[in-house]
Amino acid sequence: QVHLAESGGGLVQAGGSLRLSCAASGSVFSNNVMHWYRQAPGKQREWVAGFTSGGIMPTYAESVKGRFTISRDNAKKTVYLQMNSLKAEDTGVYYCYFPDNWWGQGTQVTVSS
């Protein structure tokens, strides 16, 4: 049984910071592949950041590179997304994702300009 519990979303002013967490239960952490996605109102879900096969080097979407940092704590089975210098266009629901097709419930991030 896999359960993903996200937290850390909220309302923040532009330029501010938030840290999202996604705590996982079950065996999804074992292959080191995990990602964050987001979905803005009226738009398709888009990939934000992740650890791909091998789980060593993080990768980022161009729109967040240099501002967001993905990290993980294997002992806690938790993946994080540190978001700095937030912009209004970062507003959306953020989801953690683990293969194959395990999604968190989503956490709302709202950035006011």
C-alpha positions as CSV (number, residue, x, y, z in Angstrom):
1,Q,0.0,0.0,0.0
2,V,1.4,3.4,-1.0
3,H,0.3,6.6,0.6
4,L,1.7,10.1,-0.2
5,A,1.1,13.0,2.2
6,E,1.9,16.4,1.0
7,S,2.2,19.5,3.0
8,G,3.7,23.0,3.0
9,G,1.6,24.9,0.6
10,G,0.1,28.3,1.3
11,L,-0.2,31.9,0.4
12,V,3.0,33.9,0.0
13,Q,3.9,37.2,-1.6
14,A,6.0,37.4,-4.7
15,G,9.7,37.0,-3.8
16,G,8.9,34.8,-0.8
17,S,9.7,31.2,-0.1
18,L,7.9,28.0,0.7
19,R,9.0,24.4,1.3
20,L,6.8,21.6,0.2
21,S,7.1,18.1,1.7
22,C,5.8,14.8,0.4
23,A,6.1,11.9,2.9
24,A,5.8,8.4,1.4
25,S,4.8,5.1,2.7
26,G,5.3,1.8,1.0
27,S,8.1,0.9,-1.4
28,V,8.1,3.8,-3.8
29,F,11.2,5.4,-2.3
30,S,13.4,2.4,-3.1
31,N,14.1,3.2,-6.8
32,N,15.2,6.8,-6.1
33,V,12.9,8.2,-8.9
34,M,10.6,11.0,-7.7
35,H,9.3,14.2,-9.1
36,W,7.3,17.3,-8.5
37,Y,4.6,18.5,-10.9
38,R,2.3,21.5,-10.8
39,Q,-1.0,22.5,-12.3
40,A,-2.0,26.1,-12.7
41,P,-5.7,27.1,-13.1
42,G,-6.9,26.3,-16.6
43,K,-3.6,24.8,-17.6
44,Q,-2.2,21.3,-18.0
45,R,-0.1,19.7,-15.3
46,E,3.6,20.3,-15.9
47,W,6.7,18.8,-14.6
48,V,8.7,21.0,-12.2
49,A,11.7,19.0,-10.9
50,G,12.8,15.5,-10.2
51,F,15.4,12.8,-9.5
52,T,15.5,10.6,-12.6
53,S,16.8,7.0,-13.0
54,G,19.8,6.6,-10.6
55,G,18.4,9.3,-8.3
56,I,21.7,11.3,-8.0
57,M,21.4,14.4,-10.0
58,P,18.3,16.6,-9.7
59,T,16.8,18.1,-12.8
60,Y,14.6,21.2,-13.2
61,A,12.3,22.8,-15.6
62,E,13.8,25.9,-17.1
63,S,11.1,28.1,-15.5
64,V,12.2,27.2,-12.0
65,K,15.9,26.5,-12.4
66,G,18.0,28.5,-9.9
67,R,15.0,29.2,-7.7
68,F,13.7,25.7,-6.7
69,T,15.6,22.9,-5.1
70,I,14.4,19.3,-4.9
71,S,15.9,17.2,-2.1
72,R,15.1,14.0,-0.2
73,D,15.5,12.3,3.1
74,N,15.7,8.6,2.5
75,A,15.4,7.8,6.2
76,K,12.2,9.7,6.5
77,K,11.0,8.7,3.0
78,T,10.3,12.3,2.3
79,V,10.9,14.4,-0.8
80,Y,11.1,18.2,-0.5
81,L,10.7,21.1,-2.9
82,Q,12.3,24.4,-1.6
83,M,10.9,27.2,-3.6
84,N,12.6,30.6,-3.4
85,S,12.0,33.9,-5.2
86,L,8.4,32.9,-5.9
87,K,6.6,34.5,-8.8
88,A,2.9,34.9,-9.5
89,E,3.2,32.4,-12.3
90,D,4.3,29.7,-9.8
91,T,0.8,29.6,-8.5
92,G,-0.9,26.3,-8.7
93,V,-1.5,22.9,-7.1
94,Y,1.8,21.0,-6.6
95,Y,1.9,17.2,-6.7
96,C,4.6,14.8,-5.9
97,Y,4.9,11.8,-8.2
98,F,6.5,8.3,-7.9
99,P,6.6,5.6,-10.5
100,D,4.4,4.0,-11.5
101,N,1.5,6.5,-11.4
102,W,1.5,7.3,-7.7
103,W,0.4,10.9,-7.1
104,G,0.1,12.9,-3.9
105,Q,-3.2,14.7,-3.2
106,G,-1.8,18.0,-4.1
107,T,-1.0,21.2,-2.1
108,Q,-2.0,24.6,-3.1
109,V,0.6,27.3,-3.6
110,T,-0.6,30.8,-4.2
111,V,1.8,33.7,-4.9
112,S,0.4,37.2,-4.7
113,S,1.9,39.9,-6.8
